[in-house]
Amino acid sequence: MKIGIIGTGFFSVGIAINLAENKENKIVLWSENKELVDEFQKTRKIKGIYEKALPKNIDIVNVLTDVIDNSKVIFILSSINFVEEICINIKDILSSDIPVVIGTKGINEMGRFAYEIANKELDNNISLLSGPTFAEDLMEKSLVGFNLYAKNKNIFKEIKDLFNPKTTIIKYTKDLKGLEISGVLKNIYAIGSGIMSNISNSTTGLYLSYVFNEMYDILYKINSDFETLIGLGCLGDLIITCTNTNSRNFTYGTLIKNKNKKELEKYLASNTVEGYKSLPNLYNLLKKKRIKTPILDAIYDIVINGEDKDLLISTIINY
């Protein structure tokens, strides 16, 4: 089976390696970077992302039709800023009977999540994949898990069966809104966790407890399921993203403490920090819905308005 993946970032490559465990699968990734594609064709490596030779049933191309043609499933795994453009570019060449899986966690300036963007632009069945999974762990074939929203159980099973069952647990959810917003929230709270890092493990535990309480309030206000809160796409993802330097959002938060503007700008220029990109957009959305979020507000004031990092500590004290 041919599977198309749009994107060649860490997560895209990790998903490709997982899917390639089934030797009957042919995985084709698309990149707009012709130099990256040319280098891969020579070495089968992706400099700066995956230094080993990729499995033989993975290919990388520079032409979208080479990804779309004859693919049975399409994964869109790009940054939130590119999802709309990608959907517009593929909608006239993608048959409407091909399932599309979105793996992007973010919200754009119009207050729209990645799934909403894809669902508006495409006539296909759209699914949403989210969970506590670092790309590095996918690449190393560690045991990982995801929540998957799909419009029905048949599509869910079709997508689930693509993955290696020995290393990948995929749980069905019907709670699209909860899964969408949880994927954005955990990245933002991970920035806060980075700001709070190196104080003490006890302080981290206190912070995460209050964060989890705030996430509960948000999900309750949008009529999300309680199972989402304690599931892979919320609690599971929150834990790993807020406690690990593999998280770019967490790492960005640690850099804020140094108050080195050039260092922060350099990191943002060379890394996709989805929490930073989505923070003002989600902040504005929650304000429109009149949902109180003191911790998220403090992170917003520190990251966007340049307030002192101690604001987050005082917010926790007075929570």
N, C-alpha and C positions, 0 to 999 in steps of 0.2 A: 504493500500500500504506500502510495506517495503522500507525504504530509508536508505542507508548506508552512514555513515560519518566517514572518516578516520582522526582522531585527537580528542583529548579531552582537548584542550586549551579553554580559555575563549570564543573565537569566535565560536568554534565548539559547545560548550554547548549552547551558545546563539541561534545559528541557530537551534539546536535540539529542544530547548524549543519552538521556533516559529513554527517549523514544527509540533510539537506535539499538537498544538492547534486544528488541525484536528484529532479528536479521531480515525478516520479510519486509520491514518498513524501509522506505527510501525517504530520507529527510533532506529537504532543500530549503536553505535559509537565504533570505535576501538582504543585501546591504547596498546602500547608496554609495559606499566608499569603494571605488573601483580599485584603488591601490590595495586595500585589504583583500578584495576578491582575488586580484592577481597574485598577491603573496601567498594566499591560501592554495591556489592552484599549483603553485610551485612546491610548497612545503607541507601542505595539509595542516598547518598550524595558524593560530590567530594571535599575532604578537600582542602581548599585554593582557590577553584574556585567557588563552589556553595554549600553553607552550608545548603540549604533547601533540602527536599526530592524531587528528580526529578519526573516528571509525570510518571504514570505507563506504558505509551506506549513508554518509552525510556529505552534502555538497553545499557550496556557497556560490550564489550568482548575483549579477548586477542588474538583471532585467526582471521586472515583476511578472511578466507573462511566463517566464521560465519557472517561477514558483507556483503560479496559479494553475497552469495547464495540467490537467489530469490529477490534481491533488484531491484527495477525498476529504481532507480537513485542513483548515487554515488557522494558524495561531497568529494573533497580533500581540507582540510583546514589546512594543516600543514605549518610549516616554509619552506621557499624557499630551505633551505639546504637539506630537506628530500623529496622534490617532485619527483625527478628523481628516487630515491630508491623505493619510494612507487609505482610509475608507473611500474617499472621493476618487482616488486613483485606481482602486481595484473594482469598484462597483459595476463598471461596464464590462469587465472581463471575467468576473466571478459569477458562476452559475448560482442561482438562488437556492438550489438544493444542497449546496455544500455548507456544512456546519462551520461556524467561526467561533474560536475560543479566544476570549480577551484575558490577558494576564497582566494588564496595566493597572497600577494603583495610583489614582490621582483624580484631581478635579480641576477643570480649566477656568479661565477668567469669566466664562458665562455661567459658572456654577453647575456644569454638567460633568458627570462621571464618565469614565471610558466606555462602560457598557452603554450608557445612554447615547453617546456620540455614535457608536457603531450601529446601534439599533435604529437610529434615525436615518443614517446614510445607507444602510444595507438592507436588503430584503431577506437576508438569510436568517436561519436559527442561530441566535447568539448565546453563548455560554460564558460564564465568568469563573475563572480559576484563581483561588487565593488561599494562602496558608503560610505556616511558619517554616519557610524553606529558603535557605541561602543557596545561591547559585553554586558556590563552591561545594556544598554537600551533594547537590545533584550531580556535579561533575565527578565526585568521588564515589558515587553510587551508594551513598548512605541511605538509611531508612528515613523517609520523609512522608509528610502528609499534606493534603489540600482539602479545602471545601470546594465543591463545584456546584454552581447554580446552572441549571438547565431548564428549558421550558417543559420538558417531560422526562420521564424515567428512561425512555428508549434512547433519547439523545445522550442522557447522562451515562448510560451503559456503553454507548458507542465511544464516547470520549474516554471514559475510565479504562476501557479495554485496550486503548492505545499504549498505556503506560506499563512499566514492568511491575507486576503485582508483588514481586519479592522485595522490592525496595520502595514502593509507592502506595500509600493508603489514600484513597479518595472517597470522601463522604459527601453525600447529596445534601443540598440545602435548597429550600424554596424561597428563602429570605434574601432576595436580591438587594434591597435597600440596605439591610444590615451588613451584608458582606461588602458592599461598595464602600460605605462610610467607615467601616472598621479598618479597611485597607489603607485609607487615608489617615485616619486618626492615629493609628499605631506609629506611622512614620513621624508625625508631628510630635507625639509624646516621646518618641525616641530621641528627638533633638533635645527635649527637656531633660531626659535621662542622661544624655551626654553632658549637659550643662551641670547637672548635679553629681556627676561622677567624681570619684576619688575623695569623696567625703567620708562615707562609711557604707558597709553593706546594709546596716540597719536603716540608714537614711534612704537608700535605694528601695528597700522593702516598704518603708513608709510612703515614699513617692508613688510607687507602683500600686499600692493599695488604694490611694486616693485617686489615682488615674483610672483604675478599674471602676471605682465608684462613679467617676465622672462619665466614663464610657457607658456605664449602665443607664445613667440619666439620659444621655443623648439617644441611645438606642430605644429606650422606653418612649421618649417623646416622638420618635418617628415610627412607632408601632412595630418595632423589630421583635423577632422571636428571642426568648431567653436562651434558647439553644445556640443561637448565633454568638451571644456574649461569651459563653463558656466553650465555644467551639474552636476549631483550628484556625479559622480566618480572623478571629478576634483575640481571645485569651492566648492561644498558642503563638500567634504572630507577635502579639504585644511582648510576650516574655523574651523571645529571642532577639527581637529588634531593639529592645530597651536595655539589653544586658551584654551586648557583644560588639566588639570593634569591627566585625565583618559588616555590620550595619553602617552604611554611609551616612545615614541620618544621625545615628549615635555619635559617629566620629566627628561629624560637622558640629554637633553640640559641644563636644570636648574642645574644639578649636575656638569656640566663642569665648570660653573662659580666658583665653590668652589675650583677647582684645586686639589681635593683630589683623587689621583689615586686609592687608595684602595677602596674608596666608589664607584667610577665609575666601577671598576672591579667587585665588589660585586653585583652591580645593573645589570650589563650585564650577570653575572653568573646565576641570579635568574629571569631574565626577557628576553623575546624575543623582541629585539629592531631592527625591520626590517630595519629602516633607517640607522642604524649603519652598519649592515651586507651588505646592498646594496650600500652604499655610494661609496666605491672605484670602484665597478664594473660598476655603472652607470656613474661615473666620467670618467672612461676610455672609455666607449662607446661613450659618448658625445664628447670627445676629438677626437676620430677616425672620427666622423662625422663633426668635425670642427664647432661645435655649441658653441657660446660664452655664458658662464653662470657665470658671476662674483660673484653672491651671492652663488651659489652652490660651486664654487671654494673656496670661503672664508670659508664656512662650512667644506669643505674637508681639507683645510690647518689647521684649528683649531682642528678638530677631529682626523685626521690621522697624520698630521705633527707636532702637538703640538704647533701651533702658538697661540699667545695671543687672547683671545676672543674679544678684542677691534678691531681686524681686520674686524669683521663683521660690526661694527659701521662705520668704515672708508669707507668700501665698499658701504654702504648705502649712506653716505654723497657724495661720488663721482660717484654714479650710473648714 
